[in-house]
Amino acid sequence: MLDINQRQLHVFRESSEDGYGSQMILLEDATAGLSAFSTCTFCARQMLQPGLATSEAIEKIGF
């Protein structure tokens, strides 16, 4: 989940019926990776660029 007000990326992993086994809050300078695609990484800042609408930001980073 992207918190644009606090400029943070909230990462939830290991989902189960009881919730998530792992939750992380990454600051905008942090790099994150996708579990399913270990070679795919991105910096949270790429999604938090000022002046870009959400769809434009996603398109810019290639998702």
PyMOL commands that set and color helices and strands:
alter all, ss='L'
color gray80, all
select helices_A, chain A and resi 44-47+54-61
alter helices_A, ss='H'
color red, helices_A
select strands_A, chain A and resi 2-3+8-16+19-27+31-33+41-43
alter strands_A, ss='S'
color yellow, strands_A
deselect
rebuild
show_as cartoon
